[in-house]
Amino acid sequence: MKFQYTGPDGHKTLELVAFEIMEKDEELKKNQIIEVPDDNKRLVSCLDASGYFKRVEKEESKPVKKPKQKRRTD
């Protein structure tokens, strides 16, 4: 899953360092794209909750079941 960083240049994010997505001495740049493994749900939810990241690729949506129609009784 890809995220786009929308914050200021030179920012560091502890979550990305902790999950070994970036090194301690790396800094984020505005509009930088970061790839995060899909199976890492905790990091994905942290980035979703942050105001500095937005998803570039959305997950495949599950098919929506249509509600059953009610029978009319007149």
Backbone as XML, in Angstrom:
<?xml version="1.0"?>
<chain id="A" units="angstrom">
  <residue number="1" name="MET">
    <atom name="N" x="0.852" y="-1.160" z="0.000"/>
    <atom name="CA" x="0.000" y="0.000" z="0.000"/>
    <atom name="C" x="0.905" y="1.232" z="0.000"/>
  </residue>
  <residue number="2" name="LYS">
    <atom name="N" x="0.516" y="2.230" z="-0.762"/>
    <atom name="CA" x="1.340" y="3.433" z="-0.872"/>
    <atom name="C" x="0.659" y="4.612" z="-0.188"/>
  </residue>
  <residue number="3" name="PHE">
    <atom name="N" x="1.480" y="5.419" z="0.472"/>
    <atom name="CA" x="1.021" y="6.635" z="1.128"/>
    <atom name="C" x="1.828" y="7.810" z="0.610"/>
  </residue>
  <residue number="4" name="GLN">
    <atom name="N" x="1.178" y="8.963" z="0.514"/>
    <atom name="CA" x="1.853" y="10.196" z="0.106"/>
    <atom name="C" x="1.981" y="11.087" z="1.332"/>
  </residue>
  <residue number="5" name="TYR">
    <atom name="N" x="3.194" y="11.577" z="1.573"/>
    <atom name="CA" x="3.452" y="12.480" z="2.691"/>
    <atom name="C" x="3.071" y="13.891" z="2.270"/>
  </residue>
  <residue number="6" name="THR">
    <atom name="N" x="2.229" y="14.559" z="3.057"/>
    <atom name="CA" x="1.754" y="15.897" z="2.698"/>
    <atom name="C" x="2.218" y="16.969" z="3.674"/>
  </residue>
  <residue number="7" name="GLY">
    <atom name="N" x="3.084" y="16.613" z="4.602"/>
    <atom name="CA" x="3.542" y="17.567" z="5.607"/>
    <atom name="C" x="4.743" y="18.375" z="5.144"/>
  </residue>
  <residue number="8" name="PRO">
    <atom name="N" x="5.358" y="19.103" z="6.078"/>
    <atom name="CA" x="6.509" y="19.945" z="5.735"/>
    <atom name="C" x="7.770" y="19.121" z="5.454"/>
  </residue>
  <residue number="9" name="ASP">
    <atom name="N" x="8.691" y="19.700" z="4.694"/>
    <atom name="CA" x="9.972" y="19.043" z="4.420"/>
    <atom name="C" x="10.780" y="18.906" z="5.705"/>
  </residue>
  <residue number="10" name="GLY">
    <atom name="N" x="11.616" y="17.864" z="5.753"/>
    <atom name="CA" x="12.524" y="17.686" z="6.879"/>
    <atom name="C" x="11.901" y="17.033" z="8.097"/>
  </residue>
  <residue number="11" name="HIS">
    <atom name="N" x="10.715" y="16.489" z="7.961"/>
    <atom name="CA" x="10.011" y="15.866" z="9.088"/>
    <atom name="C" x="10.467" y="14.417" z="9.223"/>
  </residue>
  <residue number="12" name="LYS">
    <atom name="N" x="10.502" y="13.915" z="10.453"/>
    <atom name="CA" x="10.808" y="12.510" z="10.715"/>
    <atom name="C" x="9.623" y="11.904" z="11.445"/>
  </residue>
  <residue number="13" name="THR">
    <atom name="N" x="9.298" y="10.659" z="11.129"/>
    <atom name="CA" x="8.180" y="9.983" z="11.764"/>
    <atom name="C" x="8.690" y="8.756" z="12.494"/>
  </residue>
  <residue number="14" name="LEU">
    <atom name="N" x="8.433" y="8.703" z="13.786"/>
    <atom name="CA" x="8.906" y="7.613" z="14.626"/>
    <atom name="C" x="8.345" y="6.267" z="14.177"/>
  </residue>
  <residue number="15" name="GLU">
    <atom name="N" x="7.088" y="6.249" z="13.739"/>
    <atom name="CA" x="6.467" y="4.995" z="13.319"/>
    <atom name="C" x="7.205" y="4.370" z="12.135"/>
  </residue>
  <residue number="16" name="LEU">
    <atom name="N" x="7.606" y="5.198" z="11.174"/>
    <atom name="CA" x="8.313" y="4.675" z="10.001"/>
    <atom name="C" x="9.698" y="4.155" z="10.366"/>
  </residue>
  <residue number="17" name="VAL">
    <atom name="N" x="10.331" y="4.770" z="11.347"/>
    <atom name="CA" x="11.639" y="4.297" z="11.813"/>
    <atom name="C" x="11.463" y="3.000" z="12.598"/>
  </residue>
  <residue number="18" name="ALA">
    <atom name="N" x="10.451" y="2.952" z="13.472"/>
    <atom name="CA" x="10.216" y="1.770" z="14.306"/>
    <atom name="C" x="9.892" y="0.536" z="13.462"/>
  </residue>
  <residue number="19" name="PHE">
    <atom name="N" x="9.158" y="0.717" z="12.379"/>
    <atom name="CA" x="8.797" y="-0.406" z="11.515"/>
    <atom name="C" x="9.800" y="-0.608" z="10.383"/>
  </residue>
  <residue number="20" name="GLU">
    <atom name="N" x="10.953" y="0.061" z="10.482"/>
    <atom name="CA" x="12.076" y="-0.076" z="9.554"/>
    <atom name="C" x="11.694" y="0.228" z="8.101"/>
  </residue>
  <residue number="21" name="ILE">
    <atom name="N" x="10.819" y="1.225" z="7.921"/>
    <atom name="CA" x="10.471" y="1.686" z="6.580"/>
    <atom name="C" x="11.491" y="2.732" z="6.137"/>
  </residue>
  <residue number="22" name="MET">
    <atom name="N" x="12.000" y="3.516" z="7.090"/>
    <atom name="CA" x="13.035" y="4.499" z="6.785"/>
    <atom name="C" x="14.086" y="4.491" z="7.893"/>
  </residue>
  <residue number="23" name="GLU">
    <atom name="N" x="15.258" y="5.013" z="7.589"/>
    <atom name="CA" x="16.366" y="5.067" z="8.542"/>
    <atom name="C" x="16.213" y="6.251" z="9.492"/>
  </residue>
  <residue number="24" name="LYS">
    <atom name="N" x="16.953" y="6.211" z="10.609"/>
    <atom name="CA" x="16.892" y="7.289" z="11.609"/>
    <atom name="C" x="17.298" y="8.642" z="11.040"/>
  </residue>
  <residue number="25" name="ASP">
    <atom name="N" x="18.271" y="8.648" z="10.144"/>
    <atom name="CA" x="18.789" y="9.916" z="9.626"/>
    <atom name="C" x="18.051" y="10.418" z="8.380"/>
  </residue>
  <residue number="26" name="GLU">
    <atom name="N" x="17.082" y="9.662" z="7.878"/>
    <atom name="CA" x="16.302" y="10.098" z="6.714"/>
    <atom name="C" x="15.238" y="11.107" z="7.127"/>
  </residue>
  <residue number="27" name="GLU">
    <atom name="N" x="14.944" y="12.030" z="6.230"/>
    <atom name="CA" x="13.889" y="13.017" z="6.463"/>
    <atom name="C" x="12.878" y="12.938" z="5.328"/>
  </residue>
  <residue number="28" name="LEU">
    <atom name="N" x="11.634" y="13.174" z="5.657"/>
    <atom name="CA" x="10.571" y="13.135" z="4.659"/>
    <atom name="C" x="10.522" y="14.437" z="3.869"/>
  </residue>
  <residue number="29" name="LYS">
    <atom name="N" x="10.133" y="14.327" z="2.624"/>
    <atom name="CA" x="9.957" y="15.497" z="1.764"/>
    <atom name="C" x="8.500" y="15.548" z="1.330"/>
  </residue>
  <residue number="30" name="LYS">
    <atom name="N" x="7.996" y="16.749" z="1.155"/>
    <atom name="CA" x="6.597" y="16.920" z="0.752"/>
    <atom name="C" x="6.322" y="16.166" z="-0.548"/>
  </residue>
  <residue number="31" name="ASN">
    <atom name="N" x="5.181" y="15.492" z="-0.606"/>
    <atom name="CA" x="4.718" y="14.686" z="-1.741"/>
    <atom name="C" x="5.528" y="13.417" z="-1.971"/>
  </residue>
  <residue number="32" name="GLN">
    <atom name="N" x="6.353" y="13.023" z="-1.011"/>
    <atom name="CA" x="7.114" y="11.782" z="-1.108"/>
    <atom name="C" x="6.153" y="10.600" z="-0.972"/>
  </residue>
  <residue number="33" name="ILE">
    <atom name="N" x="6.371" y="9.562" z="-1.769"/>
    <atom name="CA" x="5.549" y="8.358" z="-1.728"/>
    <atom name="C" x="6.290" y="7.298" z="-0.916"/>
  </residue>
  <residue number="34" name="ILE">
    <atom name="N" x="5.578" y="6.695" z="0.031"/>
    <atom name="CA" x="6.152" y="5.668" z="0.893"/>
    <atom name="C" x="5.345" y="4.397" z="0.710"/>
  </residue>
  <residue number="35" name="GLU">
    <atom name="N" x="6.035" y="3.285" z="0.516"/>
    <atom name="CA" x="5.346" y="2.006" z="0.359"/>
    <atom name="C" x="5.400" y="1.246" z="1.679"/>
  </residue>
  <residue number="36" name="VAL">
    <atom name="N" x="4.236" y="0.773" z="2.106"/>
    <atom name="CA" x="4.090" y="0.062" z="3.375"/>
    <atom name="C" x="3.494" y="-1.308" z="3.068"/>
  </residue>
  <residue number="37" name="PRO">
    <atom name="N" x="4.036" y="-2.380" z="3.675"/>
    <atom name="CA" x="3.453" y="-3.707" z="3.441"/>
    <atom name="C" x="1.990" y="-3.757" z="3.885"/>
  </residue>
  <residue number="38" name="ASP">
    <atom name="N" x="1.142" y="-4.387" z="3.077"/>
    <atom name="CA" x="-0.289" y="-4.466" z="3.375"/>
    <atom name="C" x="-0.579" y="-5.235" z="4.659"/>
  </residue>
  <residue number="39" name="ASP">
    <atom name="N" x="0.266" y="-6.196" z="4.990"/>
    <atom name="CA" x="0.008" y="-7.016" z="6.177"/>
    <atom name="C" x="0.334" y="-6.291" z="7.482"/>
  </residue>
  <residue number="40" name="ASN">
    <atom name="N" x="0.933" y="-5.115" z="7.408"/>
    <atom name="CA" x="1.291" y="-4.355" z="8.608"/>
    <atom name="C" x="0.139" y="-3.413" z="8.982"/>
  </residue>
  <residue number="41" name="LYS">
    <atom name="N" x="-0.919" y="-3.988" z="9.550"/>
    <atom name="CA" x="-2.156" y="-3.244" z="9.846"/>
    <atom name="C" x="-1.931" y="-2.114" z="10.844"/>
  </residue>
  <residue number="42" name="ARG">
    <atom name="N" x="-1.063" y="-2.331" z="11.815"/>
    <atom name="CA" x="-0.830" y="-1.306" z="12.841"/>
    <atom name="C" x="-0.223" y="-0.047" z="12.234"/>
  </residue>
  <residue number="43" name="LEU">
    <atom name="N" x="0.773" y="-0.210" z="11.379"/>
    <atom name="CA" x="1.401" y="0.950" z="10.743"/>
    <atom name="C" x="0.435" y="1.636" z="9.779"/>
  </residue>
  <residue number="44" name="VAL">
    <atom name="N" x="-0.332" y="0.858" z="9.043"/>
    <atom name="CA" x="-1.310" y="1.432" z="8.114"/>
    <atom name="C" x="-2.319" y="2.277" z="8.876"/>
  </residue>
  <residue number="45" name="SER">
    <atom name="N" x="-2.790" y="1.786" z="10.023"/>
    <atom name="CA" x="-3.762" y="2.561" z="10.803"/>
    <atom name="C" x="-3.123" y="3.808" z="11.406"/>
  </residue>
  <residue number="46" name="CYS">
    <atom name="N" x="-1.847" y="3.742" z="11.786"/>
    <atom name="CA" x="-1.142" y="4.929" z="12.302"/>
    <atom name="C" x="-1.020" y="6.002" z="11.217"/>
  </residue>
  <residue number="47" name="LEU">
    <atom name="N" x="-0.671" y="5.585" z="10.020"/>
    <atom name="CA" x="-0.527" y="6.545" z="8.928"/>
    <atom name="C" x="-1.882" y="7.113" z="8.511"/>
  </residue>
  <residue number="48" name="ASP">
    <atom name="N" x="-2.926" y="6.278" z="8.558"/>
    <atom name="CA" x="-4.278" y="6.767" z="8.259"/>
    <atom name="C" x="-4.711" y="7.818" z="9.274"/>
  </residue>
  <residue number="49" name="ALA">
    <atom name="N" x="-4.371" y="7.602" z="10.545"/>
    <atom name="CA" x="-4.782" y="8.520" z="11.611"/>
    <atom name="C" x="-3.975" y="9.817" z="11.593"/>
  </residue>
  <residue number="50" name="SER">
    <atom name="N" x="-2.773" y="9.759" z="11.050"/>
    <atom name="CA" x="-1.920" y="10.942" z="10.984"/>
    <atom name="C" x="-2.489" y="11.938" z="9.975"/>
  </residue>
  <residue number="51" name="GLY">
    <atom name="N" x="-2.300" y="13.187" z="10.233"/>
    <atom name="CA" x="-2.759" y="14.206" z="9.294"/>
    <atom name="C" x="-1.779" y="14.453" z="8.162"/>
  </residue>
  <residue number="52" name="TYR">
    <atom name="N" x="-0.624" y="13.796" z="8.208"/>
    <atom name="CA" x="0.426" y="14.051" z="7.227"/>
    <atom name="C" x="0.472" y="13.052" z="6.074"/>
  </residue>
  <residue number="53" name="PHE">
    <atom name="N" x="-0.304" y="11.992" z="6.135"/>
    <atom name="CA" x="-0.251" y="10.962" z="5.101"/>
    <atom name="C" x="-1.633" y="10.719" z="4.513"/>
  </residue>
  <residue number="54" name="LYS">
    <atom name="N" x="-1.673" y="10.484" z="3.206"/>
    <atom name="CA" x="-2.925" y="10.071" z="2.581"/>
    <atom name="C" x="-2.626" y="8.895" z="1.660"/>
  </residue>
  <residue number="55" name="ARG">
    <atom name="N" x="-3.594" y="8.015" z="1.533"/>
    <atom name="CA" x="-3.411" y="6.822" z="0.707"/>
    <atom name="C" x="-3.381" y="7.191" z="-0.768"/>
  </residue>
  <residue number="56" name="VAL">
    <atom name="N" x="-2.437" y="6.573" z="-1.476"/>
    <atom name="CA" x="-2.348" y="6.770" z="-2.915"/>
    <atom name="C" x="-3.114" y="5.653" z="-3.613"/>
  </residue>
  <residue number="57" name="GLU">
    <atom name="N" x="-2.966" y="4.438" z="-3.107"/>
    <atom name="CA" x="-3.685" y="3.293" z="-3.653"/>
    <atom name="C" x="-4.702" y="2.854" z="-2.617"/>
  </residue>
  <residue number="58" name="LYS">
    <atom name="N" x="-5.913" y="2.665" z="-3.054"/>
    <atom name="CA" x="-6.940" y="2.191" z="-2.132"/>
    <atom name="C" x="-7.004" y="0.678" z="-2.197"/>
  </residue>
  <residue number="59" name="GLU">
    <atom name="N" x="-7.440" y="0.087" z="-1.091"/>
    <atom name="CA" x="-7.604" y="-1.356" z="-1.054"/>
    <atom name="C" x="-8.727" y="-1.752" z="-1.996"/>
  </residue>
  <residue number="60" name="GLU">
    <atom name="N" x="-8.644" y="-2.987" z="-2.462"/>
    <atom name="CA" x="-9.726" y="-3.480" z="-3.301"/>
    <atom name="C" x="-10.971" y="-3.576" z="-2.433"/>
  </residue>
  <residue number="61" name="SER">
    <atom name="N" x="-12.035" y="-2.996" z="-2.903"/>
    <atom name="CA" x="-13.252" y="-3.010" z="-2.100"/>
    <atom name="C" x="-13.938" y="-4.369" z="-2.210"/>
  </residue>
  <residue number="62" name="LYS">
    <atom name="N" x="-14.536" y="-4.762" z="-1.122"/>
    <atom name="CA" x="-15.267" y="-6.018" z="-1.102"/>
    <atom name="C" x="-16.601" y="-5.801" z="-1.806"/>
  </residue>
  <residue number="63" name="PRO">
    <atom name="N" x="-17.084" y="-6.813" z="-2.482"/>
    <atom name="CA" x="-18.373" y="-6.637" z="-3.153"/>
    <atom name="C" x="-19.484" y="-6.387" z="-2.136"/>
  </residue>
  <residue number="64" name="VAL">
    <atom name="N" x="-20.342" y="-5.458" z="-2.460"/>
    <atom name="CA" x="-21.429" y="-5.093" z="-1.560"/>
    <atom name="C" x="-22.639" y="-5.955" z="-1.891"/>
  </residue>
  <residue number="65" name="LYS">
    <atom name="N" x="-23.182" y="-6.572" z="-0.853"/>
    <atom name="CA" x="-24.367" y="-7.398" z="-1.060"/>
    <atom name="C" x="-25.589" y="-6.500" z="-1.158"/>
  </residue>
  <residue number="66" name="LYS">
    <atom name="N" x="-26.431" y="-6.814" z="-2.116"/>
    <atom name="CA" x="-27.661" y="-6.052" z="-2.262"/>
    <atom name="C" x="-28.665" y="-6.546" z="-1.222"/>
  </residue>
  <residue number="67" name="PRO">
    <atom name="N" x="-29.369" y="-5.631" z="-0.579"/>
    <atom name="CA" x="-30.377" y="-6.074" z="0.389"/>
    <atom name="C" x="-31.525" y="-6.779" z="-0.325"/>
  </residue>
  <residue number="68" name="LYS">
    <atom name="N" x="-32.074" y="-7.759" z="0.363"/>
    <atom name="CA" x="-33.196" y="-8.493" z="-0.219"/>
    <atom name="C" x="-34.404" y="-7.576" z="-0.300"/>
  </residue>
  <residue number="69" name="GLN">
    <atom name="N" x="-35.130" y="-7.718" z="-1.372"/>
    <atom name="CA" x="-36.319" y="-6.895" z="-1.546"/>
    <atom name="C" x="-37.453" y="-7.453" z="-0.694"/>
  </residue>
  <residue number="70" name="LYS">
    <atom name="N" x="-38.183" y="-6.550" z="-0.083"/>
    <atom name="CA" x="-39.325" y="-6.958" z="0.726"/>
    <atom name="C" x="-40.511" y="-7.208" z="-0.197"/>
  </residue>
  <residue number="71" name="ARG">
    <atom name="N" x="-41.257" y="-8.219" z="0.135"/>
    <atom name="CA" x="-42.452" y="-8.508" z="-0.650"/>
    <atom name="C" x="-43.559" y="-7.557" z="-0.246"/>
  </residue>
  <residue number="72" name="ARG">
    <atom name="N" x="-44.222" y="-7.085" z="-1.228"/>
    <atom name="CA" x="-45.340" y="-6.180" z="-0.959"/>
    <atom name="C" x="-46.592" y="-7.003" z="-0.678"/>
  </residue>
  <residue number="73" name="THR">
    <atom name="N" x="-47.244" y="-6.652" z="0.374"/>
    <atom name="CA" x="-48.517" y="-7.303" z="0.690"/>
    <atom name="C" x="-49.609" y="-6.254" z="0.669"/>
  </residue>
  <residue number="74" name="ASP">
    <atom name="N" x="-50.436" y="-6.308" z="-0.336"/>
    <atom name="CA" x="-51.511" y="-5.316" z="-0.478"/>
    <atom name="C" x="-52.808" y="-5.837" z="0.069"/>
  </residue>
</chain>
